[in-house]
Structure formats: C-alpha cells, structure tokens
Amino acid sequence: MTLSVQFITMISMVLSGFYLGIIQQTFRRLTTYWRDNAFLTYFLEIGFWLTQAGVIFYVLYRVNAGEVRLYVLLACLLGFSIYQVFAKKPYIRILEVIIRIVSSIYHFIRRLLDKLLLTPFKWIITLIYRMIKTIFGWTITLLLFILNVILAPFIWIGKGIYKIIPDSFKKFLKKIEGFYSKIKNICYRWLQLFRRR
C-alpha cells in the first residue's frame, strides 16, 4: 500500500472506531426494552456484532481492498477510545433527548389513533351487537306470542278432552308433561341468559 492509502486507511479506521462507540452505546441503551426476553437478547446481540463487523470490514475493503494489519486494529481501537473519553457523556445526553422525543411522538400518535379509529370502531361494534341482540329478543318474544295465540285453541280443546280420558292415561300424560316442563325450563333459562348479555 502507498502512504496515501495507509493514511486514508488509518483515518477511516479511527472514524470506524468512533462510529462503533456511538452505535454500541445506542444499542446498549435500547437493550432495556427487550432484556426480559433472553432469546431476543441473544439473537440481537449476535446480529448486532456481526452487522458491525461487516460494516467495518466493508469500509476497510473500500479504502484498501480489505487488507487487515495491526495498525488497522490499533486505529479502530483509537477511534473507540476517543469516543469513550471525549464524546460519550455528551452523546448519552443527546441520545436521551432523542429517545424522549421519539417516545412522546409515538405515544401521541398512539393516543390519536385510539381516539380517531379504535374508540369509534369499538363503539360501532357495541352498538351493532346491542341492536342485533334487541332485534333477536323482540323476534323471539313475538314468535312466542304468535305460538301462544296459535296453540291457545288446541290447549282449550286438550283440557276438555283431558277431563274425559281415563285416569291411567292421565298418569302417562303427567310423566310426559314433567319431561316437557324440564325441556321448557332449560330453554327458558337459555333465553333469559341471552337477554341479560
């Protein structure tokens, strides 16, 4: 390599080390949002370092065709050290301000969407459900009324016939009536349960 290429390589690696300090600090700050998930933490940690190694090697490849020498590593370490000594504290303050701004914007957009979209949607769904329930309840009530009107003459005739049939047959009918009453009570309880919802 010529001296000019070596100089450009050193400057590039110092800047890469400085960049690595910034991106590593940012990543460490953001890990607080997913550190409870061990699998995600390991996955992102491995992915982060592989990505950064790829970025730095790509920079090295662009400036000197990818030749790795000791001074390259020392220059990268120097850039990282410069960040730690001179830029770490100011950058942390700037990063916290950026995170607060982004978080405020996110919560504002979330509340806005909730008020403009989710709340009206929930209200419409609830209204439709109540309308359907009310219509269904009225329909059931009307059908029961019509059924009672239709069955009333047959009930009167049946009571007249019941008075003249033998007692043995009346006992059999009472057993059937008991079974019918159980079925009727079950259906009535289900209907009442639906109306209360």
C-alpha positions in Angstrom: 0.0 0.0 0.0 1.1 3.5 -0.7 1.4 6.1 2.1 -1.7 7.9 1.0 -3.7 4.7 1.1 -2.3 3.9 4.6 -3.2 7.4 5.8 -6.7 7.1 4.4 -7.0 3.6 6.0 -5.9 4.9 9.4 -8.4 7.9 9.2 -11.2 5.5 8.1 -10.5 3.1 10.9 -10.3 5.9 13.5 -13.7 7.1 12.3 -15.0 3.5 12.3 -13.9 3.0 15.9 -15.7 6.3 16.8 -18.8 5.1 15.0 -18.6 1.7 16.8 -18.6 3.6 20.1 -21.7 5.5 19.1 -23.6 2.6 17.7 -22.6 0.3 20.6 -23.8 3.0 23.2 -27.1 3.3 21.3 -27.6 -0.5 21.2 -26.8 -0.8 25.0 -29.3 1.9 25.8 -32.1 0.3 23.7 -31.5 -3.2 25.2 -33.5 -2.1 28.2 -36.7 -2.6 26.0 -36.1 -6.3 25.4 -33.7 -7.6 28.0 -36.5 -9.5 29.7 -36.7 -11.8 26.6 -33.5 -13.9 26.8 -33.8 -15.4 23.3 -34.4 -12.0 21.7 -31.5 -10.5 23.7 -29.0 -13.2 22.5 -30.3 -13.0 18.9 -30.0 -9.3 18.7 -26.6 -9.3 20.4 -25.2 -11.7 17.9 -26.8 -9.9 15.0 -25.5 -6.6 16.2 -21.9 -7.6 16.4 -22.0 -9.5 13.1 -23.5 -6.5 11.4 -20.9 -4.0 12.8 -18.1 -6.4 11.9 -19.5 -6.4 8.3 -19.8 -2.6 8.2 -16.2 -2.0 9.4 -14.8 -4.7 7.0 -16.8 -3.1 4.2 -15.2 0.3 5.0 -11.8 -1.4 5.1 -12.4 -3.1 1.8 -13.4 0.2 0.1 -10.2 2.0 1.3 -7.5 -0.7 0.9 -9.1 -3.7 -0.6 -9.6 -5.4 2.7 -6.0 -5.7 4.0 -6.1 -6.3 7.8 -2.9 -5.2 9.6 -2.0 -4.4 13.2 -2.2 -0.6 12.7 -5.7 -1.0 11.3 -6.9 -2.6 14.5 -5.0 -0.1 16.6 -6.5 2.8 14.6 -10.0 1.3 15.2 -9.3 1.0 18.9 -8.0 4.6 19.0 -11.3 5.9 17.5 -13.3 3.9 20.0 -11.1 5.3 22.8 -11.6 8.9 21.6 -15.3 8.3 21.7 -15.2 7.0 25.3 -13.0 9.8 26.5 -14.4 12.9 24.7 -17.9 12.1 23.3 -19.5 9.5 25.5 -21.2 11.8 28.0 -22.4 14.4 25.5 -23.7 11.7 23.2 -25.6 10.0 26.1 -27.4 13.3 26.9 -28.3 13.8 23.2 -29.4 10.2 22.9 -31.8 10.5 25.9 -33.3 13.7 24.4 -33.9 11.9 21.1 -35.4 8.9 22.9 -37.8 11.2 24.8 -38.8 13.0 21.7 -39.4 9.7 19.8 -41.3 8.2 22.7 -43.5 11.4 23.0 -44.3 11.3 19.3 -45.1 7.5 19.5 -47.5 7.9 22.5 -49.1 10.9 20.8 -49.7 9.0 17.6 -50.9 6.0 19.6 -53.4 8.1 21.6 -54.6 9.9 18.4 -55.2 6.6 16.6 -57.0 5.3 19.6 -59.3 8.3 19.7 -59.9 8.6 16.0 -60.0 4.9 15.0 -60.2 2.3 17.8 -62.7 4.0 20.1 -65.3 4.8 17.3 -64.8 1.2 15.9 -65.4 -0.3 19.4 -68.5 1.9 19.8 -69.9 0.9 16.4 -69.3 -2.8 17.1 -71.0 -2.5 20.5 -74.0 -0.6 19.0 -74.4 -3.2 16.3 -74.2 -6.0 18.8 -76.9 -4.4 21.0 -79.1 -3.8 18.1 -78.9 -7.4 16.9 -79.5 -8.6 20.5 -82.5 -6.4 20.8 -84.0 -7.4 17.5 -83.4 -11.0 18.2 -85.1 -10.7 21.6 -88.1 -8.9 20.1 -88.3 -11.6 17.4 -88.3 -14.4 20.0 -90.9 -12.6 22.1 -93.1 -12.1 19.0 -92.7 -15.7 17.9 -93.6 -16.9 21.4 -96.7 -14.7 21.4 -97.8 -15.9 18.0 -97.2 -19.5 19.1 -99.3 -19.0 22.2 -102.1 -17.5 20.1 -102.0 -20.4 17.7 -101.8 -23.0 20.4 -104.5 -21.5 22.6 -107.5 -23.2 20.9 -105.7 -26.6 20.9 -104.9 -26.1 24.6 -108.6 -25.4 25.4 -109.6 -28.4 23.4 -107.0 -30.5 25.1 -108.2 -29.5 28.5 -111.7 -30.5 27.6 -110.5 -33.9 26.2 -108.3 -34.4 29.3 -111.3 -34.3 31.6 -113.0 -37.2 29.9 -110.0 -39.6 29.4 -109.3 -42.5 31.8 -107.1 -42.0 34.9 -104.5 -44.5 33.8 -103.9 -42.5 30.7 -103.7 -39.3 32.7 -100.8 -40.7 34.7 -98.9 -41.4 31.5 -99.6 -37.8 30.3 -98.3 -36.4 33.6 -95.0 -38.2 33.0 -94.7 -36.7 29.5 -95.7 -33.3 31.0 -92.9 -33.5 33.5 -90.4 -34.2 30.8 -91.8 -31.3 28.7 -91.6 -28.9 31.7 -87.9 -29.7 32.1 -87.2 -29.0 28.5 -89.2 -25.8 28.7 -87.4 -24.6 31.8 -84.0 -25.3 30.1 -85.0 -23.3 27.0 -86.3 -20.5 29.2 -83.1 -20.3 31.2 -81.0 -20.1 28.0 -83.3 -17.4 26.6 -83.0 -15.4 29.8 -79.2 -15.8 29.8 -79.1 -14.5 26.2 -81.2 -11.5 27.1 -79.0 -10.5 30.0 -75.9 -10.4 27.9 
